């Protein structure tokens, strides 16, 4: 089925600390993941040094998304915010971490090696603690589709968690690639977690001028040169690493639903913006989804009546 059947919410057993740089800001950052109580969700705590004022808490929630240009940003990009959350969010969702406080001393999650691999390894090494509260799931009840030019994204009912992501680039090094699989922890860890972010050398100066990719390097990005060749000496980690990374991004972006989704997500020529728009379309349609307490159970909660299951705190935003 591709879904975690554990009945209870989880958190980390111990805190985990990461240090690195932001791929866009180029700033050094220390990030600490802290265990938290049931129904907390994923909260980013941005220190006063990064906000030029008081510390700010940002709930990892679709309603908090402030930008989706080259990465997913929570909060106001011109004020208190945290950027490039998708690789961490993907690891947390794939490894079934429901509750954690993410303390940051800068405004961007460290890029590490450009994938989710470092986060996955650390979380697996630390382990999870089971909490008393029941986990809530979002079950897709009917197809929901968003078209954006030549791109589209959609949710369809499916008895499990599945991703079908297709990309189509004019660059012959990438071309048309598709990844389709039920999304289990094992699939994410072995098939997606090591896929790195990528970009084109021809775009570097434009991105720098716009204040992006200031921390990008061959250590954390796959770079395609002007001759359409991979510049990185080690080459690719997967033959289709590009679509695998796009799928990793989708896992992270859809984690902003706040609960595991029982359904299939499909996209063509998508990205952060399309992922966000399609998730918003799903959660804005009261007939399109229900909250359930088990992947195998039928709906137990009517919209607006958050009882009978431990529905996530964000739920009232959409119901």
C-alpha positions in Angstrom: 0.0 0.0 0.0 2.8 2.4 0.5 1.5 3.8 3.8 2.7 3.7 7.4 0.2 1.8 9.5 1.5 2.8 12.9 -1.5 4.1 14.9 0.2 6.7 17.0 1.9 9.9 16.4 5.7 10.1 16.8 8.5 12.4 17.7 12.3 12.1 17.9 13.9 10.3 20.7 16.7 12.9 21.1 17.6 16.2 19.6 19.6 16.4 16.4 21.9 19.2 15.3 22.9 20.1 11.8 25.3 22.8 10.6 25.7 24.0 7.0 24.9 26.8 4.6 21.7 27.9 2.9 21.8 27.1 -0.8 20.2 30.4 -1.8 21.3 32.8 1.0 24.8 31.4 1.3 24.6 32.1 5.1 25.9 29.7 7.7 23.2 28.1 9.7 22.8 25.8 12.7 19.6 23.9 12.8 18.4 21.7 15.8 15.5 19.3 15.7 13.9 18.9 19.1 11.4 16.3 20.3 8.0 17.7 20.9 4.6 16.7 22.3 1.7 15.2 20.4 -0.4 17.5 18.1 2.5 20.0 17.9 3.2 19.3 14.2 6.4 20.6 12.7 7.3 24.1 14.0 10.2 26.2 12.8 11.5 28.4 15.6 13.5 31.3 14.0 15.9 33.0 16.5 15.8 36.7 17.2 19.2 37.1 15.4 17.5 35.9 12.2 14.4 38.1 12.6 16.1 41.3 13.9 13.6 41.2 16.8 11.7 38.5 18.7 12.0 34.8 18.0 9.2 33.6 15.6 7.4 30.3 15.4 6.3 29.2 11.9 4.0 26.2 11.6 4.8 23.9 8.7 1.4 24.4 7.2 0.2 25.2 3.6 -1.4 28.4 4.9 2.0 29.7 6.0 3.6 29.4 2.5 4.9 32.8 1.4 6.9 31.9 -1.8 7.4 29.0 -4.1 9.8 30.4 -6.8 12.9 28.3 -6.5 12.2 26.7 -3.1 9.3 26.6 -0.6 9.3 29.4 1.9 7.2 29.7 5.1 6.4 33.2 6.3 7.0 36.6 4.7 10.1 36.5 2.5 10.6 40.2 3.3 10.3 39.5 7.0 10.3 36.6 9.3 10.6 33.4 7.2 12.3 30.2 6.7 13.3 29.0 3.2 14.1 25.8 1.4 12.2 23.6 3.9 11.3 20.9 1.3 14.2 18.5 1.7 13.9 18.4 5.5 10.1 18.1 5.3 10.4 15.2 2.9 12.6 13.3 5.3 10.3 14.0 8.2 7.2 12.8 6.3 8.9 9.8 4.8 10.2 8.6 8.2 6.8 9.3 9.9 8.0 12.1 12.2 4.8 13.9 13.2 6.0 16.3 15.8 9.2 18.3 16.1 10.5 21.8 16.8 13.1 23.0 14.4 15.3 25.7 15.9 17.1 27.9 13.4 19.6 30.7 13.8 19.2 31.8 10.2 16.4 32.0 7.6 17.2 29.0 5.5 17.4 25.2 6.1 21.0 24.0 5.5 21.3 22.5 2.1 23.8 19.8 3.2 24.5 17.7 0.1 21.5 19.0 -1.8 19.3 16.0 -1.0 17.5 14.5 2.0 20.1 11.9 2.7 21.9 13.5 5.7 18.5 14.2 7.4 17.4 10.7 6.8 20.5 9.1 8.2 20.4 11.3 11.3 16.8 10.7 12.0 17.1 6.9 11.6 20.2 6.9 13.8 18.4 8.8 16.5 15.1 6.9 16.3 11.5 7.8 17.1 9.4 7.8 20.2 5.7 6.8 20.0 3.2 9.2 21.6 -0.2 8.5 23.0 -2.2 10.5 20.5 -3.6 8.9 17.4 -2.2 9.8 14.0 -4.6 11.4 11.6 -4.6 10.8 7.8 -6.1 12.8 4.9 -7.9 10.5 2.5 -8.5 11.7 -1.1 -12.1 11.1 -2.0 -12.3 12.4 -5.6 -10.0 13.6 -8.3 -8.7 17.2 -8.0 -6.7 18.8 -10.8 -4.8 22.1 -11.3 -3.6 23.2 -14.8 -0.9 25.8 -15.1 0.0 26.4 -18.7 1.6 23.2 -20.1 2.0 21.8 -16.5 -0.6 20.1 -14.4 -0.9 18.4 -11.0 -3.7 16.2 -9.6 -4.8 14.1 -6.7 -6.8 10.9 -7.3 -8.1 8.4 -4.8 -5.8 5.5 -4.1 -5.5 2.9 -1.3 -2.0 4.0 -0.2 0.4 6.8 -0.7 1.6 7.0 -4.3 3.6 9.6 -6.4 3.7 9.7 -10.2 5.9 12.6 -11.3 7.0 13.4 -14.9 9.4 16.1 -16.1 10.1 17.3 -19.6 13.1 19.5 -20.3 14.4 20.8 -23.6 17.9 20.1 -22.3 18.9 16.7 -23.8 20.8 15.7 -20.7 17.5 15.6 -18.8 14.8 15.2 -21.4 11.6 13.5 -20.4 11.8 11.4 -17.3 9.1 9.8 -15.0 9.2 8.3 -11.6 6.2 6.3 -10.3 6.0 4.3 -7.1 4.1 3.7 -3.9 5.8 5.9 -1.3 7.1 3.7 1.5 9.9 4.6 3.9 12.1 2.1 2.1 11.3 3.5 -1.3 12.1 7.0 -0.2 15.3 6.1 1.5 16.7 3.9 -1.3 15.1 5.5 -4.4 14.8 9.2 -3.6 16.6 10.5 -0.6 20.0 10.8 -2.3 18.7 12.7 -5.3 20.2 16.2 -5.4 18.9 19.6 -6.5 20.1 20.6 -9.9 20.6 23.7 -12.1 22.1 25.1 -15.2 25.4 27.0 -15.4 23.9 29.4 -17.9 21.5 30.6 -15.2 24.0 31.2 -12.5 24.7 34.9 -13.0 21.0 35.7 -13.3 20.3 33.8 -10.1 23.1 35.5 -8.2 21.9 39.0 -9.3 18.4 38.1 -7.9 19.9 36.9 -4.6 19.5 33.2 -5.3 22.0 30.2 -5.4 24.6 32.2 -3.4 25.5 29.0 -1.5 25.2 26.6 -4.4 28.3 24.5 -5.3 29.3 21.2 -6.8 29.2 19.9 -3.3 25.4 20.4 -3.0 24.0 20.6 -6.5 24.1 18.8 -9.8 25.2 21.4 -12.4 24.6 21.2 -16.1 27.2 23.1 -18.2 26.7 25.1 -21.4 27.6 22.0 -23.4 24.7 20.1 -21.7 27.2 17.9 -19.8 27.2 17.2 -16.1 30.0 19.3 -14.5 30.2 17.3 -11.2 33.2 15.0 -11.4 31.3 12.1 -9.7 28.4 12.4 -12.2 24.9 11.3 -11.2 23.8 9.2 -8.3 20.9 7.8 -10.3 20.6 7.7 -14.1 17.3 9.7 -13.7 18.4 11.7 -10.7 16.5 14.8 -12.0 13.0 13.4 -11.8 13.8 11.6 -8.5 14.7 15.0 -7.0 11.5 16.5 -8.3 9.6 13.7 -6.6 11.6 14.2 -3.4 10.5 17.9 -3.6 6.9 16.9 -4.1 7.0 14.7 -1.0 8.3 17.6 1.0 5.9 20.1 -0.4 2.8 17.9 0.2 4.0 17.3 3.8 2.6 20.8 4.4 -0.8 19.2 4.5 0.3 18.3 8.0 -0.8 14.7 7.9 0.0 11.7 5.6 -2.1 11.7 2.5 -3.9 8.5 1.4 -4.1 9.0 -2.3 -2.0 9.3 -5.5 -0.3 12.6 -6.5 0.5 13.0 -10.2 2.2 15.9 -11.8 3.6 16.8 -15.2 6.3 19.5 -15.5 5.6 20.5 -12.0 7.6 22.3 -9.2 7.1 23.9 -5.8 4.4 26.3 -7.1 2.3 23.6 -8.8 2.7 21.3 -5.8 1.4 24.0 -3.5 -1.5 25.0 -5.8 -2.7 21.4 -6.2 -2.5 20.8 -2.4 -4.5 24.0 -1.8 -7.1 22.9 -4.3 -7.5 19.6 -2.5 -7.8 21.0 1.0 -10.1 23.8 -0.2 -12.7 21.4 -1.5 -14.6 19.9 1.4 -15.9 17.1 -0.8 -12.4 16.1 -1.9 -11.0 14.7 1.3 -11.8 13.4 4.8 -9.8 12.9 8.0 -9.4 9.3 9.1 -7.6 7.7 12.0 -6.2 4.7 10.0 -5.2 4.1 6.4 -7.8 1.3 6.3 -10.6 3.1 8.0 -13.5 5.0 6.5 -14.1 8.6 7.4 -14.8 9.2 11.0 -14.8 13.0 11.1 -17.2 15.3 9.3 -15.8 18.6 8.2 -16.0 21.1 11.0 -16.3 18.5 13.6 -12.8 17.7 14.7 -13.7 14.9 17.1 -13.5 11.1 17.1 -9.9 11.3 15.8 -6.9 13.4 16.8 -7.1 15.7 13.8 -4.1 18.0 13.3 -4.2 21.5 14.7 -4.0 23.1 11.2 -7.2 21.3 10.1 -9.6 24.2 11.0 -7.8 26.3 8.4 -9.5 24.3 5.6 -12.7 22.8 7.0 
